[in-house]
């Protein structure tokens, strides 16, 4: 038993050391006498607008989830699904080493549901449509101008990702999702609606990203911000850190620098973007306090 557990412990340790090392490297390179005034100049109105835009993206995710469930004739109020989406976001941000956000959503959505397999599969299908829609946003990377290097780096990241055991496990799960929810992928109308909602939710999160860059004085268009955010998303998918920590910040920093931002501006943007996503998920954490049994149930599902 010890021989099986040791690799897992080392893998978990590595997934913490990599992001901490990346973040430490970034922070050691910046001049704090410049970065602190940059953060101080960001207005609370800008931060609030960014958080609200991100919350809008989460609401659209809940709408998409409800649509997928209704295709399987599972009726759950939109308000409940919105809360579950925020709870899942909180779990992903603050409980990365124990229970993932999707596992919490799976545990919650099956409560009182006779169609348990379809309800569980809806979470995986929801994630799959989001990933597919993110590919539809990739052409925005062309707006970066100096896009050859970022896209080549992104392609290299995706190439590395496809050779990991993570992908093999994901592919096996996708097969189970397809069998449990064939109607989601064989109906052209369902695919179009789900992708459209996914595209909108991602767009709202990119607006949140853009607001932060403008508040820091980084002169980028929405499409440049969207291109940087999309490439950073794929870089953060590499399973070598917890919740993309460090990889996301490093990618955002590098991509914004290619658009003319100073190192201090880019690092400040990466920090604030992470702060916004964490702040937006806090309502889900508050709600989770009232549903503590979800964590216990989610752990049993692991």
C-alpha positions, 0 to 999 in steps of 0.5 A: 500500500505504501508503494502506491501512496508514495507517488501520489504524495510526491505528485501532490507535493510537485503540484504545490512546488511548481506554482509556488516556485513560479509565483516566487520567481515573478515576485522576486523580479518586480520592483515593489516601489512601482507595483504597490502604487499601481495596485493602489490606483485601481478603483473599487468601482473597477474591481466591482465591475470586474467581479460583477462581470465574472459573476455574470459568467457564472450565472450563464454557466448555471443557465447552460447547466439547467438547459443540459439537465432539461434535455434529460428531463431533470428539473432543477430551479435556476437559483439552486443551480446558480448557487451550486455553480458558485459553490463549485467555484469556491471549492475549486479555488479554496479546496483544490487538494481535497475536493474539486468543484466539479465533484462537489457539483456532482454530489449536490445535483444528485440529491433527490434525483432518480436519474443519478447517472444523467445528473452526474454526467451533466456536470462533465458535459457542462465542462466539455462544452465550456472547453469546446467553446474556449477553442472557439475563442482562440482566434482572438489570439490573432489580435495579439499581434506578436502572436507567433510565440504565444501560440507556439507556446500554447501549442506546445502546452497542449501537446504536452497535455495530450501525452499525460495520463490525465488525458487518458482518464479524461477520455475514459470519462468522456466515453461514460458521459456520452453514454449517459447523455447521448442526447446532448451530443447528437442533437444539433440544436442542443450542441448549438445552444450549449456552445452559444451559452458557453461562448457567452459565459467565457466572453463575460469572464474575458470582460472581467479580465479586460476591466482589470487590465484597463484599470492598471493602465494597460492599453489593450483592446478587448480582443487582445485581452480575450486572446491573452486570457484564452491562451493563459487558460490552456496553459493553466490546464497542464496538470502540474499545479493546483488549479493552474496556480502559478501557470495562469499568473505566469502566462498572463504576465508573459502575454501582457508584456508582449502587448506593451505592459511593464513587468509590474503592470503585468504581474499586478494584473495577474494578481488582481485577476486571481483576486477577482475570481476568488472574491466572486466565489466567496458567496459560494463559500458562504452558502457552503457553510449551510450545506457542509454535508456536501463536502463529506458526500463529495469526498465519498465520491472521490 
